[in-house]
Amino acid sequence: MDASQDDDLDRHRGYTSVGASPSKAIKFLAAMGFHLRSDPSTLNFKGDTVLNDDFVVARYSHDSAVFDYIPPLGQSFSNQLLLYVCLSGSIVLRSTTGSASLKPLDIALVQLEEFRGAVCESSTAGMFIIYRSTEASKHYEMLAGPSNVVYLRILKAAAFSLLQDLPDRLQPGFTQIQRGLEEIAKATTIGAYLYTDADIDSLRKVYVRGLALIRSMATDVNTSIESIAQDLQVSRSYLLRAFKSQGTTPSVELRKARLHVAKRLLEEGTSTHEAAVTAGFGSPRNLKRALQLDN
């Protein structure tokens, strides 16, 4: 890491959760270089961030917003990359070379020195990774157009880096980011085949993309059949048909994904209430009902 790395950024080393108030969220985002240019009262930002020597990894959600990206004072951007993954809704990323409009499971990679900001016209959720290592330039040099292989290398490197730098006590948000990285890596692997294989029928494509979205967004209590259909830009009935063609339903897969997270949390000694909320069930009652259906 460059010795000139900004102190205001480095004081957030480790795990940080933001969402207590608009003013605190805006101050934190500004420290990271993201300056809000729209009405702060409509931001409704919630996020979890992990920062170490090589990576900034964040998973967040917010309502409509416009951000300008201005590098924190004194921060070096040589050899740094920004990898952005849209999880729900849509967002437009701006850079000196153009813009990219992202939908769920779309990924964009840009050199940080070229990044200028983002525009979101409705609610969105996403993850971004800032790769700060001198090794980042090597990944960028291997790019020849969109490359899921490069994306997966960066995701794998970020996940490995976090696992080597765990805090003494894993907070829920930190765990969410780790699992988010795992699911995005899976979704990226699946997504590599979505647009290149013309032989896969449309129902199969909707099922594969829908399943990847469910696994990535299951821990969000607002994730539903309706929200998945909306993100995929298909009707609810078409989404149901796509999953029925594979012998399952979106509701069953959503319950399975949430149970997978909840069971891991319970095995780690997390309370039933915390496991239910973190896994996306919303309440212990809903979790207990899901566990009964699973037996």
C-alpha positions in Angstrom: 0.0 0.0 0.0 1.2 3.5 -0.8 2.7 5.3 2.2 0.6 8.4 1.3 -2.6 6.5 1.9 -5.1 9.0 3.4 -5.4 8.9 7.2 -9.2 9.6 7.0 -9.6 6.4 5.0 -7.3 4.3 7.1 -9.0 5.2 10.3 -11.9 3.0 9.1 -9.6 -0.1 8.9 -11.3 -3.3 9.9 -15.1 -3.6 9.9 -17.5 -0.6 9.8 -21.3 -0.7 9.7 -23.2 2.4 8.6 -26.9 3.2 8.7 -27.6 5.0 12.0 -28.4 8.4 10.4 -28.2 10.2 7.1 -25.6 12.6 8.4 -23.3 9.8 9.6 -23.7 7.8 6.4 -22.9 10.9 4.2 -19.8 11.7 6.3 -18.6 8.1 6.0 -19.2 8.0 2.3 -17.4 11.3 1.8 -14.4 9.9 3.7 -14.3 7.0 1.2 -14.5 9.5 -1.7 -18.3 9.2 -2.5 -19.9 12.7 -2.3 -23.7 12.8 -2.4 -25.1 15.3 -4.9 -28.8 14.5 -4.4 -31.3 15.0 -1.6 -29.8 13.5 1.6 -33.3 12.9 3.1 -34.1 10.2 0.5 -30.7 8.4 0.7 -31.7 5.7 3.3 -28.2 4.2 3.1 -27.2 1.0 4.9 -23.9 -0.7 4.5 -21.1 -2.8 5.8 -17.4 -2.2 4.9 -14.2 -4.1 5.5 -10.8 -2.4 4.8 -7.3 -3.9 5.1 -4.0 -3.2 3.4 -5.0 -4.5 0.0 -8.8 -4.2 -0.2 -11.9 -2.1 0.5 -14.9 -4.4 0.3 -18.4 -3.1 0.8 -22.0 -4.4 0.6 -24.7 -1.7 0.8 -28.2 -0.6 -0.2 -29.8 2.9 -0.7 -32.6 4.7 -2.5 -32.3 7.0 -5.5 -29.1 9.0 -5.3 -26.4 10.8 -7.4 -22.7 10.5 -6.3 -19.6 12.2 -7.5 -16.4 10.3 -6.8 -13.5 12.6 -5.6 -10.4 10.9 -4.4 -9.7 11.6 -0.7 -6.9 14.1 -0.3 -3.4 12.6 -0.5 -4.6 9.2 -1.7 -2.6 7.5 -4.4 -4.6 5.7 -7.1 -1.8 4.1 -9.0 -2.6 0.5 -9.8 -6.0 0.6 -8.1 -9.1 -1.0 -9.5 -12.8 -0.7 -8.7 -14.9 -3.8 -9.2 -18.6 -3.1 -8.9 -21.4 -5.8 -8.7 -25.1 -4.8 -9.0 -27.3 -7.0 -6.7 -30.7 -5.4 -7.2 -32.3 -2.5 -8.9 -30.1 -0.7 -11.4 -27.2 1.9 -11.4 -25.2 3.8 -13.9 -21.4 4.1 -13.2 -19.6 7.1 -14.8 -15.9 7.3 -15.7 -13.7 9.4 -17.9 -14.1 6.9 -20.7 -17.9 6.7 -20.7 -20.6 5.1 -18.6 -22.0 1.6 -17.8 -25.6 0.8 -17.0 -25.8 -2.2 -14.7 -28.7 -4.5 -13.9 -28.7 -7.3 -11.2 -25.6 -9.6 -11.5 -23.9 -7.2 -14.0 -20.3 -6.4 -13.1 -18.1 -3.4 -14.1 -14.4 -3.0 -13.7 -12.7 0.4 -13.9 -9.3 1.9 -13.0 -10.0 4.0 -9.9 -8.3 7.0 -11.3 -10.9 7.1 -14.1 -13.9 6.6 -11.9 -16.2 9.7 -11.6 -19.4 8.6 -9.8 -22.7 6.9 -10.0 -26.4 7.7 -10.7 -29.2 5.6 -9.3 -32.9 6.5 -10.1 -34.5 4.0 -7.7 -33.6 1.7 -4.8 -30.5 -0.5 -5.4 -28.2 -2.8 -3.6 -24.7 -3.7 -4.6 -21.1 -4.6 -3.6 -17.9 -3.0 -4.6 -14.3 -4.0 -4.2 -11.4 -1.5 -4.4 -8.3 -3.5 -5.1 -5.4 -1.3 -3.7 -2.5 -3.7 -4.1 0.3 -3.2 -6.6 -0.7 -6.6 -8.0 -4.0 -5.0 -9.2 -2.3 -3.6 -12.4 -1.4 -7.2 -13.4 -5.1 -8.1 -13.4 -5.9 -5.1 -15.5 -3.2 -5.9 -18.0 -4.8 -9.3 -18.6 -8.2 -7.8 -19.6 -9.3 -8.1 -23.2 -12.9 -6.9 -23.0 -15.3 -8.3 -20.4 -13.5 -11.1 -18.5 -15.3 -13.2 -15.9 -11.9 -14.9 -15.2 -10.4 -11.6 -14.1 -13.4 -10.7 -12.0 -13.2 -14.1 -10.3 -9.5 -13.7 -9.6 -10.2 -10.4 -7.9 -13.1 -11.8 -5.9 -11.1 -14.8 -4.8 -8.1 -12.6 -3.8 -10.5 -10.3 -1.8 -12.1 -13.3 0.0 -8.7 -14.8 0.8 -7.4 -11.5 2.1 -10.4 -11.1 4.4 -10.1 -14.6 5.7 -6.4 -13.9 6.6 -7.3 -10.7 8.5 -10.4 -11.7 10.6 -11.4 -9.6 13.6 -11.5 -11.2 17.0 -15.3 -11.2 17.0 -17.1 -11.6 13.8 -19.9 -9.1 13.6 -23.0 -9.9 11.5 -22.1 -7.4 8.8 -18.6 -8.7 8.3 -20.0 -12.2 7.9 -22.5 -10.9 5.4 -19.7 -9.4 3.3 -17.8 -12.7 3.4 -20.9 -14.7 2.3 -21.7 -12.0 -0.3 -18.3 -12.5 -1.9 -18.9 -16.2 -2.0 -22.3 -15.8 -3.6 -21.2 -13.2 -6.1 -18.3 -15.5 -7.2 -20.9 -18.2 -7.8 -23.2 -15.8 -9.6 -20.3 -14.6 -11.8 -19.4 -18.2 -12.7 -23.0 -18.8 -13.7 -23.3 -15.5 -15.5 -20.4 -16.3 -17.8 -22.8 -18.6 -19.7 -25.9 -16.4 -19.8 -25.2 -14.4 -22.9 -22.8 -16.6 -24.8 -24.8 -19.8 -25.2 -27.6 -19.2 -27.7 -28.7 -22.8 -27.3 -30.0 -22.4 -23.8 -33.7 -21.6 -23.9 -35.2 -18.5 -22.3 -36.8 -20.3 -19.4 -33.5 -21.9 -18.5 -31.8 -18.5 -18.6 -34.4 -17.0 -16.3 -34.1 -19.9 -13.9 -30.3 -19.7 -13.8 -30.2 -16.0 -13.3 -33.1 -16.1 -10.9 -31.4 -18.7 -8.8 -28.1 -16.7 -8.7 -30.1 -13.6 -7.6 -31.9 -15.5 -4.9 -28.6 -16.8 -3.5 -27.0 -13.4 -3.6 -30.0 -11.5 -2.0 -31.6 -14.1 0.3 -30.4 -12.4 3.4 -32.3 -9.2 2.5 -35.7 -9.5 4.1 -37.2 -7.5 1.2 -36.2 -10.1 -1.3 -39.3 -11.8 -2.7 -40.7 -13.5 -5.8 -41.9 -10.0 -6.9 -38.6 -8.3 -6.4 -36.7 -11.1 -8.3 -39.1 -10.9 -11.2 -38.8 -7.1 -11.3 -35.0 -7.3 -11.3 -35.0 -9.9 -14.1 -37.6 -7.8 -16.0 -40.0 -10.7 -16.4 -43.5 -11.2 -15.1 -44.2 -13.1 -11.9 -45.9 -15.9 -13.8 -43.0 -16.3 -16.2 -40.6 -16.5 -13.3 -42.7 -19.3 -11.7 -42.8 -21.1 -15.1 -39.0 -20.9 -15.3 -38.5 -22.5 -11.9 -41.3 -25.0 -12.5 -39.4 -26.2 -15.6 -36.6 -27.2 -13.3 -38.9 -28.9 -10.8 -38.8 -26.2 -8.1 -40.2 -22.8 -7.1 -38.6 -19.4 -6.3 -40.1 -19.6 -2.8 -38.6 -23.0 -2.1 -35.1 -21.8 -3.3 -35.4 -18.6 -1.3 -36.2 -20.6 1.9 -33.3 -23.0 1.2 -30.9 -20.1 0.8 -32.0 -18.4 4.0 -32.0 -21.7 5.9 -28.4 -22.3 4.8 -27.3 -19.0 6.3 -29.4 -19.4 9.4 -28.2 -22.9 10.2 -24.6 -21.8 9.9 -25.3 -18.9 12.3 -27.0 -21.2 14.8 -24.1 -23.7 14.6 -21.8 -20.8 15.4 -23.8 -20.0 18.6 -25.8 -17.1 17.3 -29.2 -16.5 19.0 -32.3 -17.6 17.2 -33.5 -14.0 16.9 -30.2 -12.7 15.4 -30.0 -15.7 13.1 -33.5 -15.1 11.8 -32.9 -11.4 11.2 -29.5 -11.8 9.6 -30.6 -14.7 7.3 -33.5 -12.6 6.0 -36.4 -14.4 7.8 -37.3 -11.2 9.7 -38.5 -13.0 12.9 -37.7 -16.1 14.9 -41.2 -17.3 14.2 -40.6 -17.3 10.4 -37.3 -19.1 11.0 -38.9 -21.8 13.2 -41.6 -22.4 10.5 -38.9 -22.8 7.8 -37.0 -25.3 10.0 -40.2 -27.3 10.5 -40.8 -27.4 6.8 -37.2 -28.5 6.2 -37.6 -31.6 8.5 
